[in-house]
């Protein structure tokens, strides 16, 4: 997963993600959701 943009919110919970950082798909919640819907090889 490559973070290309982020939006901060005013809530109490903050997610720290740096723009431009490449993370393995299994290391992020969004990556896990996207991987669950990838076609089987």
Backbone as CSV, one residue per row, in Angstrom:
resi,resn,N_x,N_y,N_z,CA_x,CA_y,CA_z,C_x,C_y,C_z
1,UNK,0.855,-1.167,0.000,0.000,0.000,0.000,0.901,1.230,0.000
2,UNK,0.583,2.151,-0.873,1.309,3.407,-0.951,0.378,4.523,-0.524
3,UNK,0.755,5.252,0.500,-0.048,6.374,0.989,0.249,7.578,0.108
4,UNK,-0.781,8.059,-0.612,-0.565,9.195,-1.510,-1.229,10.469,-1.003
5,UNK,-2.160,10.319,-0.070,-2.829,11.486,0.510,-3.430,11.076,1.846
6,UNK,-3.661,12.041,2.691,-4.327,11.757,3.956,-5.142,12.967,4.368
7,UNK,-6.095,12.700,5.235,-6.963,13.761,5.730,-7.050,13.618,7.241
8,UNK,-6.710,14.649,7.953,-6.792,14.633,9.409,-8.221,14.937,9.839
9,UNK,-8.599,14.347,10.956,-9.925,14.629,11.494,-9.782,15.310,12.849
10,UNK,-10.906,15.755,13.370,-10.918,16.451,14.653,-11.226,15.526,15.820
11,UNK,-11.344,14.222,15.559,-11.697,13.263,16.602,-10.537,12.988,17.547
12,UNK,-10.805,12.138,18.520,-9.805,11.820,19.530,-8.794,10.788,19.048
13,UNK,-9.175,9.992,18.055,-8.294,8.945,17.553,-7.516,9.468,16.353
14,UNK,-6.213,9.350,16.408,-5.360,9.798,15.306,-4.648,8.596,14.704
15,UNK,-4.600,8.535,13.390,-3.861,7.502,12.681,-2.633,8.163,12.082
16,UNK,-1.483,7.643,12.432,-0.236,8.240,11.952,0.225,7.486,10.708
17,UNK,0.092,8.124,9.569,0.546,7.578,8.300,1.331,8.680,7.600
18,UNK,2.492,8.343,7.111,3.292,9.322,6.396,3.038,9.195,4.900
19,UNK,2.889,10.321,4.217,2.660,10.324,2.780,3.919,9.843,2.071
20,UNK,3.727,8.970,1.076,4.835,8.459,0.286,5.473,7.195,0.830
21,UNK,4.952,6.677,1.933,5.511,5.476,2.546,4.860,4.247,1.918
22,UNK,5.674,3.276,1.528,5.189,2.031,0.954,5.157,0.979,2.049
23,UNK,3.981,0.409,2.289,3.812,-0.609,3.324,3.295,-1.891,2.670
24,UNK,3.696,-3.055,3.201,3.144,-4.313,2.682,1.626,-4.335,2.832
25,UNK,0.950,-4.983,1.884,-0.519,-4.976,1.869,-1.114,-5.585,3.129
26,UNK,-0.418,-6.534,3.749,-0.972,-7.196,4.938,-0.761,-6.394,6.225
27,UNK,-0.126,-5.244,6.132,0.173,-4.450,7.333,-0.805,-3.308,7.576
28,UNK,-1.785,-3.158,6.712,-2.761,-2.092,6.907,-4.169,-2.669,6.848
29,UNK,-5.092,-2.059,7.524,-6.480,-2.523,7.503,-7.057,-2.413,6.095
30,UNK,-6.803,-1.313,5.420,-7.308,-1.143,4.061,-6.694,-2.175,3.122
31,UNK,-5.421,-2.470,3.305,-4.770,-3.483,2.490,-5.397,-4.844,2.668
32,UNK,-5.764,-5.193,3.894,-6.407,-6.479,4.161,-7.774,-6.560,3.504
33,UNK,-8.519,-5.459,3.522,-9.831,-5.440,2.869,-9.663,-5.606,1.365
34,UNK,-8.738,-4.886,0.778,-8.520,-4.998,-0.667,-8.017,-6.386,-1.047
35,UNK,-7.143,-6.958,-0.261,-6.608,-8.291,-0.543,-7.697,-9.355,-0.465
36,UNK,-8.684,-9.161,0.384,-9.754,-10.140,0.522,-10.574,-10.260,-0.760
37,UNK,-10.587,-9.222,-1.568,-11.374,-9.237,-2.799,-10.516,-9.395,-4.056
38,UNK,-9.236,-9.686,-3.908,-8.397,-9.980,-5.071,-8.796,-11.337,-5.647
39,UNK,-8.718,-11.493,-6.960,-9.050,-12.791,-7.533,-7.992,-13.834,-7.158
40,UNK,-8.420,-15.089,-7.089,-7.476,-16.173,-6.809,-6.562,-16.350,-8.024
41,UNK,-5.347,-16.782,-7.754,-4.415,-16.983,-8.873,-4.631,-18.306,-9.509
